[in-house]
Amino acid sequence: MTPDTEDALLRSLALTLTENAGATLQEMAKAAGVSRATLYRFAATREQLLDTLQQHVMEAMSRILDDAALESQPPLEALRQLTHGLYRRA
């Protein structure tokens, strides 16, 4: 799986979970447009999937915060950079 494909899958799975926190792996696979087997190869259990999603979000937020350079810019520019980073990732 390419990084872009993995990112798209993780975004779709995260969106599915925000809309239906109790979604089954089958429901998540369907919403993401992949087979359950593909999802299973990506994450064999719901716990593993949630851990992967959490790690992905933490890495993305870390990059956004680093790019915003909050401690080295005037507050308004830092906020602008932070907002831009969040929208770019959305």
C-alpha positions as CSV (number, residue, x, y, z in Angstrom):
1,M,0.0,0.0,0.0
2,T,1.4,3.4,-1.0
3,P,1.6,6.2,1.6
4,D,-1.1,8.1,-0.3
5,T,-3.4,5.1,-0.4
6,E,-2.8,4.4,3.3
7,D,-3.5,8.1,4.1
8,A,-6.7,8.0,2.1
9,L,-7.8,4.8,3.8
10,L,-7.0,6.1,7.3
11,R,-8.9,9.3,6.6
12,S,-11.9,7.4,5.4
13,L,-11.8,5.1,8.4
14,A,-11.5,8.0,10.8
15,L,-14.5,9.7,9.1
16,T,-16.5,6.5,9.4
17,L,-15.7,6.2,13.1
18,T,-16.7,9.8,13.8
19,E,-20.0,9.2,12.2
20,N,-20.5,5.8,13.7
21,A,-18.2,5.0,16.7
22,G,-19.6,1.5,17.0
23,A,-19.0,0.6,13.3
24,T,-17.8,-3.0,12.7
25,L,-14.8,-3.8,10.7
26,Q,-17.1,-4.9,7.9
27,E,-19.0,-1.5,8.0
28,M,-15.7,0.4,8.0
29,A,-14.3,-1.6,5.1
30,K,-17.5,-0.9,3.1
31,A,-17.4,2.8,3.9
32,A,-13.8,3.0,2.9
33,G,-14.5,1.2,-0.4
34,V,-12.2,-1.8,0.4
35,S,-12.9,-5.4,1.1
36,R,-12.9,-6.7,4.6
37,A,-9.9,-8.9,3.6
38,T,-8.0,-5.7,2.6
39,L,-8.9,-4.0,5.8
40,Y,-7.9,-7.1,7.8
41,R,-4.5,-7.2,6.1
42,F,-4.1,-3.5,7.1
43,A,-5.3,-4.0,10.7
44,A,-6.3,-7.5,11.9
45,T,-8.3,-6.2,14.9
46,R,-10.4,-3.2,15.8
47,E,-7.8,-2.4,18.5
48,Q,-5.0,-2.5,16.1
49,L,-6.9,-0.3,13.7
50,L,-7.7,2.3,16.5
51,D,-4.0,2.2,17.5
52,T,-3.0,2.9,13.9
53,L,-5.4,5.7,13.5
54,Q,-4.3,7.2,16.8
55,Q,-0.6,7.1,15.7
56,H,-1.5,8.6,12.3
57,V,-3.4,11.5,13.9
58,M,-0.5,12.1,16.4
59,E,2.1,12.2,13.6
60,A,-0.1,14.5,11.5
61,M,-0.7,16.9,14.4
62,S,3.0,16.9,15.2
63,R,3.8,17.9,11.6
64,I,1.2,20.6,11.6
65,L,2.4,22.1,14.9
66,D,6.0,22.0,13.7
67,D,5.2,23.6,10.4
68,A,3.3,26.4,12.2
69,A,6.4,27.3,14.2
70,L,4.3,28.7,17.0
71,E,7.1,29.8,19.2
72,S,9.0,31.7,16.6
73,Q,6.3,33.8,14.9
74,P,4.0,36.6,16.0
75,P,0.8,35.1,17.4
76,L,-1.5,36.1,14.5
77,E,0.9,34.6,11.9
78,A,1.3,31.5,14.0
79,L,-2.4,31.0,14.3
80,R,-2.7,31.6,10.5
81,Q,-0.1,28.9,9.8
82,L,-1.7,26.5,12.3
83,T,-5.2,27.0,10.7
84,H,-3.8,26.6,7.2
85,G,-2.1,23.4,8.2
86,L,-5.2,22.0,9.7
87,Y,-7.3,22.8,6.7
88,R,-4.7,21.4,4.3
89,R,-4.8,18.1,6.2
90,A,-8.7,18.0,6.4
